[in-house]
């Protein structure tokens, strides 16, 4: 990837496949979306992203057909070299598209702010419709000196950040938040927790408040950055715990990246 590389949108056409699309604002009219990191043609959990996007499309547009076919052609268009952060999209009018984006710089740690006011999302659990609201909340976190905002449920328990899932350690136990109905099904969280169970590590779902994380190793994880230990709890007296497990688990997560399937074809014949 070079600095000259720029974002481009490919729109899905049932007759001709993916074709250059109009310059659409990234958050306008999104009904469903999914994104993942591609590094030199390797991806973690691609089939999980496919399943999550398919479910989201089924929720947003139950009668929409051709999502699997679109997905196959989208994967065929992904660059096999460089670092990319593509996004598949479903927009109003049942329009499917692929947004090819160079990957942003990845972070090794994160400064988190606790957002204890109402969750701004209208459709929690589905990626896409609330991306503009989450972007506004993240901007507020950045203005406060943080990198992201960790949201809370009405009862005070922590849920997830605007862009990542929360994991933390209690001694040798890996924990995930107990927030049914409020969480996006995180692909990176699923990869980490399943691998942990395979290695004999106990994984527990727990109700967690900010005070519970004081002094503990906590991570915000997603497809782009992987594992980012919380290095600072901005605006609080909470102490971040030492990130003693993160280096090992980054290596574990990296080992789960698999080559993209060979592209069968990049276009459809006109009919």
TIFIGU-356629 format. One record per residue (C-alpha): residue in one letter; x, y, z; residue number from 1. Coordinates in Angstrom, 1 decimal, decimal comma. Example, Ala and Ser with C-alpha at 12.3 -4.5 7.8 and 13.67 -1.06 7.14 Angstrom:
BEGIN
resn | x | y | z | resi
A | 12,3 | -4,5 | 7,8 | 1
S | 13,7 | -1,1 | 7,1 | 2
// end
This chain:
BEGIN
resn | x | y | z | resi
X | 0,0 | 0,0 | 0,0 | 1
X | 1,2 | 3,5 | -0,8 | 2
X | 0,2 | 6,9 | 0,4 | 3
X | -1,4 | 7,6 | -3,0 | 4
X | -3,9 | 4,7 | -2,5 | 5
X | -7,3 | 6,0 | -1,7 | 6
X | -10,8 | 4,8 | -0,9 | 7
X | -13,1 | 3,7 | -3,6 | 8
X | -16,6 | 2,3 | -3,7 | 9
X | -17,7 | -0,6 | -5,9 | 10
X | -21,5 | -1,0 | -6,3 | 11
X | -23,2 | -4,4 | -6,8 | 12
X | -25,1 | -4,9 | -10,1 | 13
X | -26,9 | -8,2 | -10,5 | 14
X | -26,0 | -8,3 | -14,2 | 15
X | -22,4 | -7,1 | -14,3 | 16
X | -21,1 | -7,7 | -10,8 | 17
X | -19,1 | -5,0 | -8,9 | 18
X | -18,7 | -1,8 | -10,8 | 19
X | -17,3 | 1,6 | -9,8 | 20
X | -19,9 | 3,3 | -7,7 | 21
X | -20,8 | 6,9 | -7,0 | 22
X | -19,0 | 8,8 | -4,3 | 23
X | -21,4 | 8,1 | -1,4 | 24
X | -20,8 | 9,5 | 2,1 | 25
X | -19,6 | 6,6 | 4,2 | 26
X | -22,4 | 6,7 | 6,8 | 27
X | -25,4 | 7,8 | 4,6 | 28
X | -28,3 | 5,4 | 4,5 | 29
X | -26,4 | 2,4 | 6,0 | 30
X | -28,6 | -0,5 | 7,0 | 31
X | -25,8 | -3,0 | 7,6 | 32
X | -22,1 | -3,1 | 7,3 | 33
X | -19,1 | -5,2 | 8,1 | 34
X | -15,3 | -4,6 | 7,9 | 35
X | -12,1 | -6,5 | 8,6 | 36
X | -8,3 | -6,2 | 8,2 | 37
X | -6,6 | -7,6 | 5,2 | 38
X | -2,8 | -7,8 | 5,4 | 39
X | -0,9 | -9,1 | 2,4 | 40
X | -3,9 | -11,3 | 1,5 | 41
X | -4,5 | -12,7 | 5,0 | 42
X | -7,6 | -12,3 | 7,1 | 43
X | -8,8 | -13,4 | 10,6 | 44
X | -12,2 | -14,9 | 10,8 | 45
X | -13,4 | -14,1 | 7,3 | 46
X | -16,2 | -16,6 | 7,4 | 47
X | -17,5 | -15,1 | 10,6 | 48
X | -17,6 | -11,7 | 9,1 | 49
X | -19,6 | -13,2 | 6,2 | 50
X | -22,1 | -14,8 | 8,6 | 51
X | -22,5 | -11,6 | 10,6 | 52
X | -23,1 | -9,5 | 7,5 | 53
X | -25,6 | -12,0 | 6,1 | 54
X | -27,5 | -12,0 | 9,4 | 55
X | -27,5 | -8,2 | 9,4 | 56
X | -28,8 | -8,1 | 5,9 | 57
X | -31,5 | -10,6 | 6,8 | 58
X | -32,6 | -8,3 | 9,7 | 59
X | -32,5 | -5,1 | 7,7 | 60
X | -34,0 | -6,4 | 4,4 | 61
X | -35,6 | -9,9 | 4,9 | 62
X | -36,5 | -10,3 | 1,2 | 63
X | -33,1 | -9,3 | -0,2 | 64
X | -31,5 | -12,0 | -2,3 | 65
X | -28,1 | -12,5 | -3,7 | 66
X | -26,1 | -11,6 | -0,6 | 67
X | -23,9 | -14,7 | -0,8 | 68
X | -23,2 | -14,1 | -4,5 | 69
X | -22,3 | -10,5 | -3,7 | 70
X | -20,0 | -11,6 | -0,9 | 71
X | -18,1 | -14,0 | -3,2 | 72
X | -17,4 | -11,2 | -5,7 | 73
X | -16,5 | -8,8 | -3,0 | 74
X | -13,9 | -11,2 | -1,6 | 75
X | -12,5 | -11,7 | -5,1 | 76
X | -11,9 | -7,9 | -5,4 | 77
X | -9,9 | -7,6 | -2,2 | 78
X | -6,2 | -6,6 | -2,8 | 79
X | -3,8 | -9,5 | -2,1 | 80
X | -0,9 | -7,1 | -1,1 | 81
X | -0,7 | -4,2 | 1,3 | 82
X | -2,8 | -3,4 | 4,4 | 83
X | -6,5 | -2,8 | 3,8 | 84
X | -9,7 | -2,3 | 5,8 | 85
X | -12,5 | -3,0 | 3,4 | 86
X | -16,2 | -2,7 | 4,2 | 87
X | -19,2 | -4,4 | 2,8 | 88
X | -22,4 | -2,3 | 2,9 | 89
X | -26,2 | -2,5 | 2,6 | 90
X | -27,9 | 0,8 | 2,1 | 91
X | -31,4 | 2,1 | 1,7 | 92
X | -32,9 | 0,9 | -1,5 | 93
X | -31,4 | -2,6 | -0,9 | 94
X | -28,1 | -1,4 | -2,5 | 95
X | -25,1 | -3,6 | -1,8 | 96
X | -21,5 | -2,3 | -2,2 | 97
X | -17,9 | -2,8 | -1,3 | 98
X | -15,8 | 0,1 | 0,0 | 99
X | -12,1 | -0,6 | -0,5 | 100
X | -10,1 | 1,5 | 2,1 | 101
X | -6,4 | 1,5 | 3,0 | 102
X | -6,0 | 0,4 | 6,6 | 103
X | -5,5 | 3,2 | 9,1 | 104
X | -2,5 | 3,1 | 11,4 | 105
X | -3,0 | 0,5 | 14,1 | 106
X | -2,7 | 1,2 | 17,8 | 107
X | -1,0 | -0,9 | 20,4 | 108
X | -2,8 | 0,5 | 23,4 | 109
X | -5,9 | 2,6 | 23,9 | 110
X | -7,0 | 5,4 | 26,3 | 111
X | -10,7 | 4,8 | 27,2 | 112
X | -13,3 | 7,2 | 28,5 | 113
X | -16,4 | 5,9 | 30,3 | 114
X | -19,6 | 7,2 | 28,7 | 115
X | -22,2 | 7,0 | 31,5 | 116
X | -25,0 | 8,8 | 29,7 | 117
X | -27,6 | 7,1 | 27,4 | 118
X | -26,3 | 4,8 | 24,7 | 119
X | -26,8 | 6,7 | 21,4 | 120
X | -27,5 | 3,7 | 19,3 | 121
X | -30,9 | 3,0 | 17,8 | 122
X | -30,1 | -0,5 | 16,6 | 123
X | -27,6 | -2,0 | 19,0 | 124
X | -26,3 | -5,4 | 17,9 | 125
X | -26,3 | -4,6 | 14,2 | 126
X | -23,3 | -2,8 | 12,6 | 127
X | -24,2 | -0,1 | 10,2 | 128
X | -27,3 | 2,0 | 11,1 | 129
X | -25,6 | 3,7 | 14,1 | 130
X | -22,1 | 4,3 | 12,7 | 131
X | -22,6 | 8,0 | 12,4 | 132
X | -23,9 | 8,3 | 16,0 | 133
X | -21,0 | 6,2 | 17,3 | 134
X | -18,6 | 8,4 | 15,3 | 135
X | -20,0 | 11,5 | 17,0 | 136
X | -19,5 | 9,9 | 20,4 | 137
X | -16,0 | 8,8 | 19,5 | 138
X | -15,2 | 12,4 | 18,5 | 139
X | -16,4 | 13,5 | 21,9 | 140
X | -14,0 | 11,0 | 23,5 | 141
X | -11,1 | 12,3 | 21,4 | 142
X | -11,9 | 15,8 | 22,4 | 143
X | -11,7 | 14,7 | 26,0 | 144
X | -8,2 | 13,2 | 25,5 | 145
X | -9,3 | 9,6 | 25,0 | 146
X | -9,2 | 7,4 | 21,9 | 147
X | -12,6 | 5,8 | 22,4 | 148
X | -15,7 | 5,8 | 24,7 | 149
X | -16,8 | 2,7 | 26,6 | 150
X | -20,6 | 2,7 | 26,8 | 151
X | -22,8 | 1,7 | 29,7 | 152
X | -26,2 | 0,1 | 30,1 | 153
X | -28,9 | 1,9 | 32,1 | 154
X | -28,0 | -0,1 | 35,2 | 155
X | -24,4 | 1,0 | 35,1 | 156
X | -22,8 | -2,1 | 33,7 | 157
X | -20,2 | -1,7 | 30,9 | 158
X | -21,1 | -2,9 | 27,4 | 159
X | -18,6 | -2,1 | 24,6 | 160
X | -16,9 | 0,9 | 23,0 | 161
X | -17,9 | 2,7 | 19,9 | 162
X | -15,6 | 0,6 | 17,8 | 163
X | -14,5 | -2,4 | 19,9 | 164
X | -15,5 | -5,2 | 22,3 | 165
X | -14,4 | -5,3 | 26,0 | 166
X | -12,4 | -8,2 | 27,5 | 167
X | -10,6 | -8,3 | 30,8 | 168
X | -8,7 | -10,6 | 33,1 | 169
X | -9,6 | -11,6 | 36,7 | 170
X | -6,5 | -13,6 | 37,8 | 171
X | -6,4 | -16,4 | 35,2 | 172
X | -10,0 | -16,0 | 34,0 | 173
X | -10,8 | -14,2 | 30,8 | 174
X | -14,1 | -12,2 | 31,1 | 175
X | -16,6 | -10,8 | 28,7 | 176
X | -19,5 | -8,4 | 29,6 | 177
X | -22,9 | -9,7 | 30,5 | 178
X | -25,1 | -7,4 | 28,4 | 179
X | -27,6 | -9,5 | 26,4 | 180
X | -29,2 | -7,7 | 23,5 | 181
X | -26,8 | -4,7 | 23,7 | 182
X | -23,6 | -6,1 | 22,2 | 183
X | -22,4 | -6,4 | 18,7 | 184
X | -21,4 | -10,0 | 18,1 | 185
X | -17,6 | -9,3 | 18,0 | 186
X | -15,7 | -11,5 | 15,6 | 187
X | -12,3 | -10,8 | 17,3 | 188
X | -13,9 | -11,6 | 20,7 | 189
X | -15,2 | -14,9 | 19,4 | 190
X | -11,8 | -15,8 | 18,0 | 191
X | -10,0 | -15,0 | 21,3 | 192
X | -12,4 | -16,6 | 23,6 | 193
X | -12,7 | -19,8 | 21,6 | 194
X | -8,9 | -20,1 | 21,4 | 195
X | -8,7 | -19,5 | 25,1 | 196
X | -11,1 | -22,3 | 25,8 | 197
X | -9,1 | -24,6 | 23,6 | 198
X | -6,0 | -23,8 | 25,7 | 199
X | -7,8 | -24,7 | 29,0 | 200
X | -8,5 | -21,1 | 30,1 | 201
X | -11,8 | -20,4 | 31,8 | 202
X | -13,9 | -17,8 | 30,1 | 203
X | -16,7 | -16,2 | 32,0 | 204
X | -19,5 | -13,8 | 31,1 | 205
X | -19,8 | -11,2 | 33,9 | 206
X | -21,7 | -8,1 | 34,7 | 207
X | -19,0 | -5,5 | 35,0 | 208
X | -18,9 | -1,9 | 36,3 | 209
X | -16,0 | 0,6 | 35,9 | 210
X | -14,9 | 0,0 | 39,5 | 211
X | -14,6 | -3,7 | 38,7 | 212
X | -11,8 | -2,9 | 36,2 | 213
X | -9,6 | -0,9 | 38,6 | 214
X | -6,1 | -2,4 | 38,4 | 215
X | -7,1 | -5,2 | 36,0 | 216
X | -5,7 | -5,9 | 32,5 | 217
X | -8,5 | -4,8 | 30,2 | 218
X | -8,5 | -4,9 | 26,4 | 219
X | -10,6 | -3,3 | 23,7 | 220
X | -10,5 | -5,6 | 20,7 | 221
X | -11,7 | -5,4 | 17,1 | 222
X | -10,8 | -6,6 | 13,6 | 223
X | -8,7 | -3,6 | 12,7 | 224
X | -6,4 | -3,2 | 15,8 | 225
X | -6,7 | -6,6 | 17,3 | 226
X | -5,9 | -6,4 | 21,0 | 227
X | -5,4 | -3,0 | 22,6 | 228
X | -4,8 | -3,0 | 26,3 | 229
X | -6,4 | 0,0 | 28,1 | 230
X | -3,4 | 2,2 | 29,1 | 231
X | -5,5 | 5,0 | 30,7 | 232
X | -9,0 | 5,4 | 32,0 | 233
X | -9,5 | 9,1 | 31,0 | 234
X | -11,3 | 11,3 | 33,5 | 235
X | -11,4 | 8,7 | 36,2 | 236
X | -9,3 | 7,5 | 39,2 | 237
X | -9,3 | 3,9 | 37,7 | 238
X | -5,8 | 2,4 | 37,4 | 239
X | -5,0 | 0,4 | 34,3 | 240
X | -3,7 | -3,0 | 35,0 | 241
X | -0,3 | -4,1 | 33,6 | 242
X | -0,7 | -5,6 | 30,1 | 243
X | 1,2 | -8,8 | 30,9 | 244
X | -0,9 | -11,1 | 28,7 | 245
X | -1,5 | -8,9 | 25,7 | 246
X | 1,9 | -9,7 | 23,8 | 247
X | 1,3 | -13,4 | 23,9 | 248
X | -2,4 | -13,1 | 22,9 | 249
X | -1,5 | -10,8 | 20,0 | 250
X | 0,8 | -13,5 | 18,6 | 251
X | -2,0 | -16,1 | 19,1 | 252
X | -4,5 | -13,8 | 17,3 | 253
X | -2,1 | -13,1 | 14,5 | 254
X | -1,6 | -16,9 | 14,0 | 255
X | -5,3 | -17,2 | 13,2 | 256
X | -5,0 | -15,1 | 10,0 | 257
X | -5,6 | -17,3 | 6,9 | 258
X | -5,0 | -16,6 | 3,2 | 259
X | -7,9 | -15,2 | 1,2 | 260
X | -9,5 | -17,7 | -1,2 | 261
X | -8,3 | -17,5 | -4,7 | 262
X | -10,5 | -15,2 | -6,7 | 263
X | -12,6 | -17,2 | -9,2 | 264
X | -13,6 | -14,2 | -11,3 | 265
X | -14,0 | -10,4 | -10,9 | 266
X | -17,0 | -9,7 | -13,0 | 267
X | -20,2 | -11,3 | -14,3 | 268
X | -21,1 | -11,7 | -17,9 | 269
X | -23,7 | -9,3 | -19,2 | 270
X | -27,1 | -11,0 | -19,7 | 271
// end
